[in-house]
């Protein structure tokens, strides 16, 4: 089990990095399209702030969101705000998450996230770390998958490979990056085994729906089409 305190430090570092980068924007840039279809940069900043509060709810034993509709409405409400308001909200919500995460607690307990998903409490800081890092990339302001911390990339590939393991729409697939890390995923669909190789950034981009996988090499069959996350 990875120390949750280590991940809390990583979350804070990633949040600070995002806040510094976003502070170089202006109000007009916040209203421009992000790399996520249908979302502006303001949508991403608003989502990150509300996600921090939602994970505070999780750690304190409350529902993550009041409802899917309320989650979406909050993001739409907050997306058009000026940059200084966005940054203050994101900074304050990140501090709330860190403070709750730093409080003494039973980190072996099971918590409930969205849509009935359950997980160990100690994995929540890593889930937040993933939100901050991947959405920083989604902002499209010069931070790329290749810039992500190496530890995060390997662990997020671990997480996503586990998520797709046994999936009924994904054939048995082995993954290998250029540094010698390997993973196994899929196995619920006919076909395979398929070996997929490439850089860790490209593997993560494909698994996380940020890249189409065209830079990867697939042996034993075509590159599997992954279901939405």
C-alpha positions in Angstrom: 0.0 0.0 0.0 1.4 3.4 -1.0 1.6 5.9 1.8 -1.4 8.3 1.4 0.7 11.1 3.0 3.2 10.8 0.1 0.3 11.2 -2.4 -1.0 14.2 -0.5 2.4 15.9 -0.9 2.3 15.0 -4.6 -1.2 16.5 -4.9 -0.1 19.7 -3.4 2.9 20.0 -5.7 0.7 19.3 -8.7 -1.9 21.8 -7.6 0.7 24.5 -7.1 2.2 23.8 -10.5 -1.2 24.1 -12.1 -2.1 27.3 -10.2 1.2 28.9 -11.3 0.6 28.0 -14.9 -3.0 29.1 -14.9 -2.1 32.4 -13.4 -0.4 33.3 -16.6 -3.7 33.2 -18.5 -6.2 36.0 -18.8 -10.0 36.2 -18.6 -10.3 35.7 -22.4 -8.2 32.5 -22.3 -10.4 31.0 -19.6 -13.3 31.2 -21.9 -11.5 29.5 -24.8 -12.0 25.8 -25.6 -9.9 23.2 -23.7 -8.8 19.9 -25.1 -12.0 18.3 -23.7 -14.9 18.4 -26.1 -17.5 20.9 -25.1 -15.5 22.3 -22.2 -13.7 25.6 -21.9 -10.7 26.1 -19.7 -13.2 27.6 -17.2 -15.1 24.3 -17.1 -11.9 22.4 -16.2 -10.9 24.9 -13.5 -14.4 24.8 -12.0 -14.5 21.0 -12.2 -11.2 20.7 -10.4 -12.4 23.0 -7.5 -15.7 21.1 -7.2 -13.9 17.8 -7.4 -11.7 18.7 -4.4 -14.8 19.5 -2.4 -16.5 16.3 -3.6 -13.5 14.2 -2.4 -13.7 16.0 1.0 -17.2 14.7 1.1 -16.0 11.2 0.4 -13.4 11.3 3.1 -15.9 12.7 5.6 -18.5 10.0 4.8 -20.9 12.0 2.8 -22.1 11.4 -0.8 -19.5 12.6 -3.3 -22.1 14.7 -5.2 -25.7 15.4 -4.4 -26.5 14.0 -7.8 -25.1 13.8 -11.3 -27.3 16.7 -12.3 -26.1 18.9 -9.4 -22.4 18.1 -10.3 -22.9 19.2 -13.9 -24.9 22.3 -12.9 -22.2 23.4 -10.5 -19.6 23.2 -13.2 -21.7 25.1 -15.7 -22.4 27.7 -13.0 -18.8 28.2 -12.2 -17.2 27.9 -15.6 -17.7 31.6 -16.8 -16.1 33.2 -13.7 -13.1 35.5 -14.1 -9.7 34.1 -13.8 -9.0 35.5 -10.3 -12.1 34.0 -8.9 -11.4 30.6 -10.5 -7.9 30.6 -9.1 -9.0 31.6 -5.6 -11.6 28.9 -5.6 -9.2 26.3 -6.8 -6.6 27.3 -4.3 -9.1 27.3 -1.4 -10.7 24.0 -2.3 -7.3 22.4 -2.7 -6.4 23.6 0.8 -9.6 22.1 2.2 -8.8 18.7 0.6 -5.3 18.8 1.9 -6.4 19.7 5.4 -9.0 16.9 5.6 -6.4 14.4 4.1 -3.8 15.4 6.7 -6.2 14.8 9.6 -5.8 11.5 11.6 -8.1 8.9 10.1 -8.5 5.2 9.3 -7.0 5.0 5.9 -7.8 1.3 5.5 -11.6 2.0 5.5 -13.7 1.7 2.4 -15.3 4.8 0.9 -17.9 5.4 -1.8 -17.3 7.6 -4.8 -19.6 8.3 -7.8 -22.0 5.8 -9.3 -21.6 3.3 -6.4 -17.9 2.9 -7.0 -16.1 1.9 -3.8 -12.4 2.1 -3.0 -10.0 2.2 -0.1 -9.6 5.6 1.5 -5.8 5.5 1.1 -6.3 5.6 -2.7 -8.4 8.9 -2.7 -5.3 11.2 -2.6 -4.0 9.4 -5.7 -7.3 9.8 -7.4 -7.1 13.5 -6.8 -3.5 13.6 -8.0 -4.8 12.1 -11.3 -7.5 14.7 -11.6 -5.0 17.5 -11.2 -2.3 16.2 -13.5 -4.5 15.0 -16.4 -6.7 18.1 -16.4 -3.6 20.3 -16.3 -2.8 18.7 -19.6 -6.4 19.1 -20.8 -6.1 22.9 -20.3 -3.8 23.0 -23.4 -1.5 25.6 -21.9 1.9 23.9 -22.5 1.8 21.1 -20.0 1.9 17.8 -21.9 1.7 14.1 -21.0 5.5 13.9 -21.5 5.8 16.5 -18.7 4.0 14.4 -16.1 6.0 13.0 -13.2 7.4 9.6 -14.0 6.0 8.0 -10.8 2.6 9.3 -11.6 2.6 8.0 -15.2 3.5 4.5 -14.1 1.0 4.4 -11.3 -1.8 5.8 -13.5 -1.1 3.2 -16.1 -1.3 0.6 -13.3 -4.7 2.1 -12.3 -6.1 2.2 -15.8 -4.8 -1.3 -16.8 -6.5 -2.6 -13.7 -9.7 -0.8 -14.6 -9.9 -2.4 -18.0 -8.7 -5.8 -16.8 -11.3 -8.4 -17.7 -13.5 -5.9 -19.5 -15.9 -7.6 -21.8 -15.0 -5.3 -24.7 -11.3 -5.5 -24.5 -9.3 -8.6 -25.6 -6.3 -9.8 -23.6 -3.7 -7.1 -24.0 -0.1 -6.8 -22.7 1.4 -3.3 -22.4 5.1 -2.4 -22.4 6.8 1.0 -22.3 10.2 1.9 -23.5 11.6 1.8 -19.9 10.8 -1.9 -19.4 7.6 -1.6 -17.4 4.9 -4.1 -18.3 1.2 -4.4 -17.6 -1.7 -6.8 -18.5 -5.2 -5.7 -19.2 -8.4 -6.7 -21.0 -9.2 -10.3 -21.4 -13.0 -10.2 -21.5 -13.4 -10.1 -25.2 -12.5 -12.5 -27.9 -9.2 -12.1 -29.7 -5.6 -11.5 -28.6 -3.3 -11.7 -27.0 -2.3 -8.3 -28.4 1.0 -6.8 -27.4 1.1 -3.0 -27.3 4.3 -1.1 -27.0 5.4 2.6 -26.9 6.4 5.4 -24.7 4.8 5.6 -21.2 3.2 9.0 -22.2 1.6 7.5 -25.3 0.4 4.4 -23.4 -1.1 6.7 -20.7 -2.7 9.0 -23.3 -4.3 6.0 -25.0 -5.6 4.4 -21.8 -6.9 7.8 -20.5 -8.6 8.8 -23.7 -6.2 11.7 -24.4 -4.5 10.2 -27.5 -5.7 7.9 -30.3 -2.8 5.4 -29.9 -1.5 6.0 -33.4 2.1 6.3 -31.9 1.9 2.9 -30.3 2.9 -0.4 -31.9 0.4 -3.3 -31.7 1.4 -6.9 -32.4 -1.0 -9.8 -32.7 -3.9 -7.8 -33.8 -5.2 -4.2 -34.2 -4.9 -1.8 -31.3 -8.0 -2.5 -29.1 -10.7 0.2 -29.0 -11.1 1.1 -25.4 -14.5 1.9 -23.9 -15.0 5.4 -22.4 -13.8 5.9 -18.8 
